[in-house]
Amino acid sequence: MGRLDGQVVIVTGSARGLGRDYARYFAQDGAHVVLADVKGTEAAADEASAAGPRCIGVETDVTSRASTHALVDRTIAEFGRLDVLVNNAGLWRGLAQAGLLDCPDEAWDAAWSVNVTGTLRAYQAAVPAMAKGGGGRIVNVSSVASRSGADAYGLTKNAVERMTAGMAHEVGRLGITVNCVAPGISAFEAAGSKLGNADDIVAGLAVPRVGTSRELYEAIVYFCGDAAGWVTGQTLRVDGGGGLR
Ligand SMILES: NC(=O)c1ccc[n+]([C@@H]2O[C@H](COP(=O)([O-])OP(=O)(O)OC[C@H]3O[C@@H](n4cnc5c(N)ncnc54)[C@H](O)[C@@H]3O)[C@@H](O)[C@H]2O)c1
């Protein structure tokens, strides 16, 4: 028996990287997963379906109100309910390195649009459907950079954490909790990219290694379970103990 048998879960940004792994783990836990991404959702949905119950891919641009509402409508049409939303879609490549003074307009706008507006749009689309079903769980995704990075990436992730608290306050009475997981440097090979200073960052951690998608998922699934029914508005840092001194 899985921990989320029969539940219906949307994971945004799940065609690749960490989100793709989360979708597969949710399916292994017995959930129907709706994989939402700008493209490439079909192969990822097939992979998740092979690990558990039927999952589907829905091409979605989280920055768009119409697209996120269509995502939730399709979820309800296919599975009849929505229990969990994981706001994982995010842009990070190259954003920290861009700094502030010389940050290109497109990079700045894209970071706020996907990381912040995208999280908001998916929340706005999901809440009415969850409320109709009696409640739900929303997990936003921040980053270790929310504390350390005064750049486009870190600032948007800082906003995601503040937004998590605001959302939680807004929808608690609807039976919906909203929490946030802030990963450290994780699953780097799977994410298909390298940060120039990754080795230095890892060496400075209390637990000096890269994290795994499974370790991040275990934090996400905690927020989705009965044990966390009275936990809301929180950010859980899963980062090997970065920035402790
Ligand atoms: N990998 C890490 O070490 C790490 C560390 C801290 C935080 N994070 C956060 O975890 C999340 C996933 O990271 P990742 O490394 O797997 O990233 P990734 O770049 O591999 O995957 C992100 C996914 O989001 C999708 N996406 C981008 N814009 C979108 C949009 N407008 N609509 C829908 N989907 C969109 C992309 O297509 C991609 O599939 C991000 O929010 C990231 O900021 C990652």
The ligand as an SDF file (V2000), in Angstrom:
LIG
                    3D

 44 48  0  0  0  0  0  0  0  0999 V2000
   18.6700   21.0910   -8.8660 N   0  0  0  0  0  0  0  0  0  0  0  0
   18.9830   21.7000   -7.7420 C   0  0  0  0  0  0  0  0  0  0  0  0
   20.0730   21.4790   -7.1830 O   0  0  0  0  0  0  0  0  0  0  0  0
   18.0110   22.6660   -7.0810 C   0  0  0  0  0  0  0  0  0  0  0  0
   18.4100   23.3120   -5.8870 C   0  0  0  0  0  0  0  0  0  0  0  0
   17.5240   24.1910   -5.2580 C   0  0  0  0  0  0  0  0  0  0  0  0
   16.2660   24.4100   -5.7960 C   0  0  0  0  0  0  0  0  0  0  0  0
   15.9050   23.7940   -6.9590 N   0  0  0  0  0  0  0  0  0  0  0  0
   14.5650   24.0840   -7.4920 C   0  0  0  0  0  0  0  0  0  0  0  0
   13.9240   22.8530   -7.7840 O   0  0  0  0  0  0  0  0  0  0  0  0
   13.0890   23.0060   -8.9340 C   0  0  0  0  0  0  0  0  0  0  0  0
   13.4850   21.9710   -9.9920 C   0  0  0  0  0  0  0  0  0  0  0  0
   14.8550   22.1420  -10.2920 O   0  0  0  0  0  0  0  0  0  0  0  0
   15.5940   21.2720  -11.4170 P   0  0  0  0  0  0  0  0  0  0  0  0
   17.0250   21.3340  -11.1120 O   0  0  0  0  0  0  0  0  0  0  0  0
   14.9330   19.9500  -11.5690 O   0  0  0  0  0  0  0  0  0  0  0  0
   15.3170   22.2070  -12.7030 O   0  0  0  0  0  0  0  0  0  0  0  0
   15.2230   21.8240  -14.2520 P   0  0  0  0  0  0  0  0  0  0  0  0
   15.6120   23.0550  -14.9890 O   0  0  0  0  0  0  0  0  0  0  0  0
   15.9350   20.5540  -14.5630 O   0  0  0  0  0  0  0  0  0  0  0  0
   13.6500   21.5650  -14.4330 O   0  0  0  0  0  0  0  0  0  0  0  0
   12.7250   22.6080  -14.2990 C   0  0  0  0  0  0  0  0  0  0  0  0
   11.5080   22.2600  -15.1450 C   0  0  0  0  0  0  0  0  0  0  0  0
   10.6040   23.3980  -15.0750 O   0  0  0  0  0  0  0  0  0  0  0  0
   10.0460   23.5540  -16.3660 C   0  0  0  0  0  0  0  0  0  0  0  0
    9.5240   24.9090  -16.6000 N   0  0  0  0  0  0  0  0  0  0  0  0
   10.2440   26.0460  -16.8110 C   0  0  0  0  0  0  0  0  0  0  0  0
    9.4090   27.0640  -17.1060 N   0  0  0  0  0  0  0  0  0  0  0  0
    8.1420   26.5520  -17.0620 C   0  0  0  0  0  0  0  0  0  0  0  0
    6.8610   27.1060  -17.2900 C   0  0  0  0  0  0  0  0  0  0  0  0
    6.7000   28.3940  -17.6340 N   0  0  0  0  0  0  0  0  0  0  0  0
    5.7810   26.3030  -17.1740 N   0  0  0  0  0  0  0  0  0  0  0  0
    5.9270   24.9930  -16.8430 C   0  0  0  0  0  0  0  0  0  0  0  0
    7.1190   24.4060  -16.6280 N   0  0  0  0  0  0  0  0  0  0  0  0
    8.2170   25.1850  -16.7370 C   0  0  0  0  0  0  0  0  0  0  0  0
   11.1990   23.2390  -17.3210 C   0  0  0  0  0  0  0  0  0  0  0  0
   10.7180   22.9610  -18.6320 O   0  0  0  0  0  0  0  0  0  0  0  0
   11.8430   22.0380  -16.6300 C   0  0  0  0  0  0  0  0  0  0  0  0
   11.3010   20.8240  -17.0770 O   0  0  0  0  0  0  0  0  0  0  0  0
   13.2400   24.4500   -9.3820 C   0  0  0  0  0  0  0  0  0  0  0  0
   12.1870   25.2420   -8.8390 O   0  0  0  0  0  0  0  0  0  0  0  0
   14.5840   24.8600   -8.7950 C   0  0  0  0  0  0  0  0  0  0  0  0
   14.6760   26.2520   -8.5940 O   0  0  0  0  0  0  0  0  0  0  0  0
   16.7500   22.9360   -7.6080 C   0  0  0  0  0  0  0  0  0  0  0  0
  1  2  1  0
  2  3  2  0
  2  4  1  0
  4  5  1  0
  4 44  2  0
  5  6  2  0
  6  7  1  0
  7  8  2  0
  8  9  1  0
  8 44  1  0
  9 10  1  0
  9 42  1  0
 10 11  1  0
 11 12  1  0
 11 40  1  0
 12 13  1  0
 13 14  1  0
 14 15  2  0
 14 16  1  0
 14 17  1  0
 17 18  1  0
 18 19  2  0
 18 20  1  0
 18 21  1  0
 21 22  1  0
 22 23  1  0
 23 24  1  0
 23 38  1  0
 24 25  1  0
 25 26  1  0
 25 36  1  0
 26 27  1  0
 26 35  1  0
 27 28  2  0
 28 29  1  0
 29 30  1  0
 29 35  2  0
 30 31  1  0
 30 32  2  0
 32 33  1  0
 33 34  2  0
 34 35  1  0
 36 37  1  0
 36 38  1  0
 38 39  1  0
 40 41  1  0
 40 42  1  0
 42 43  1  0
M  CHG  2   8   1  16  -1
M  END
$$$$
